Amino acid sequence: MVARVWSLMRFLIKGSVAGGAVYLVYDQELLGPSHRSEAALRKAEEALPPAAFQLGQYVCQQTGLQMPQLPAPPQMSFPIRECWNSGIVRVMSALSVAPSKAREYSVEGWQYLKERTK
């Protein structure tokens, strides 16, 4: 009985996390126009370092540990649209040559096996 409840709880937690991620993507319009995605990325870049610092201060305060000062995070300024497009082009070109490469590699493997079994 406990195993069933535990598996149900795990399923509900995973479903909640996945649903929250989908809602966040939809709410922030990350799959919409690229200028909205860039604005969301900039907003995250501004909010993340102070939040990480506050979390570190809270952990140090609660545990009594000393946390060394971390270097400043690097500034990222690159156009997402160009990176996304080049990634899509590379993935699609790899998928387009995959059947011929698979055939080529299988022929080479077959020849190698024939040579080794002689």
C-alpha positions as a printed Julia matrix, in Angstrom:
118×3 Matrix{Float64}:
  0.0     0.0     0.0
  2.81    2.39    0.9
  4.55    1.7    -2.42
  1.4     2.63   -4.34
  0.97    5.87   -2.42
  4.64    6.71   -2.87
  4.51    6.09   -6.63
  1.34    8.18   -6.88
  3.01   11.02   -4.96
  6.07   10.85   -7.22
  3.83   10.96  -10.28
  1.91   13.95   -8.93
  5.09   15.83   -8.06
  6.64   15.19  -11.46
  3.39   16.16  -13.18
  3.22   19.36  -11.16
  6.78   20.32  -12.05
  6.19   19.58  -15.73
  2.9    21.46  -15.71
  4.53   24.41  -13.97
  7.3    24.49  -16.56
  4.78   24.42  -19.41
  2.74   27.18  -17.75
  5.86   29.3   -17.2
  6.89   28.94  -20.85
  3.38   29.85  -21.98
  3.03   32.73  -19.51
  6.38   34.29  -20.43
  5.66   33.73  -24.16
  9.03   32.05  -24.63
  7.86   30.18  -27.72
  6.5    33.33  -29.32
  8.39   36.06  -31.16
 12.12   36.26  -30.52
 12.0    39.77  -29.06
  9.8    38.49  -26.22
 12.17   35.57  -25.59
 15.12   37.97  -25.46
 13.24   40.21  -23.02
 12.51   37.22  -20.76
 16.18   36.18  -20.89
 17.3    39.68  -19.93
 14.81   39.73  -17.06
 16.16   36.39  -15.83
 19.76   37.64  -16.12
 18.87   40.62  -13.94
 16.99   38.6   -11.31
 19.21   35.54  -10.97
 22.43   36.98   -9.44
 20.67   38.85   -6.58
 18.52   35.79   -5.84
 21.57   33.51   -5.74
 23.35   35.97   -3.44
 20.36   36.12   -1.08
 20.14   32.33   -1.02
 23.84   32.09   -0.21
 23.46   34.63    2.6
 20.5    32.72    4.01
 22.37   29.4     3.95
 25.4    31.0     5.61
 23.22   32.56    8.26
 21.38   29.33    9.02
 24.4    27.03    9.02
 27.08   29.37   10.34
 29.37   28.56    7.41
 31.45   31.14    5.59
 30.93   31.31    1.85
 33.81   32.67   -0.22
 33.1    35.65   -2.44
 32.32   34.45   -5.95
 33.45   36.33   -9.05
 30.88   38.33  -10.96
 28.96   36.33  -13.57
 30.0    36.98  -17.16
 27.82   39.27  -19.21
 26.07   37.48  -22.02
 25.06   39.52  -25.0
 24.46   37.48  -28.09
 21.49   37.42  -30.43
 19.35   34.4   -29.63
 17.74   34.38  -33.07
 21.06   33.76  -34.86
 22.11   31.03  -32.46
 18.72   29.35  -32.67
 18.69   29.46  -36.46
 22.22   28.09  -36.78
 21.35   25.29  -34.35
 18.25   24.38  -36.34
 20.23   24.4   -39.6
 22.88   22.07  -38.13
 20.33   19.66  -36.69
 18.35   19.51  -39.93
 21.49   18.99  -42.02
 22.58   16.19  -39.69
 19.16   14.57  -39.97
 19.19   14.86  -43.75
 22.52   13.01  -44.1
 21.78   10.48  -41.34
 20.4     7.71  -43.61
 23.34    7.85  -46.02
 25.85    8.0   -43.14
 24.14    5.06  -41.43
 24.38    3.03  -44.64
 28.02    4.04  -45.11
 28.93    3.07  -41.53
 27.07   -0.22  -41.74
 28.92   -1.14  -44.97
 32.24   -0.25  -43.32
 31.33   -2.31  -40.26
 30.31   -5.28  -42.38
 33.58   -5.12  -44.3
 35.51   -4.93  -41.03
 33.69   -8.0   -39.68
 34.35   -9.93  -42.9
 38.05   -9.13  -42.69
 38.26  -10.16  -39.02
 36.44  -13.48  -39.49
 38.69  -14.72  -42.33
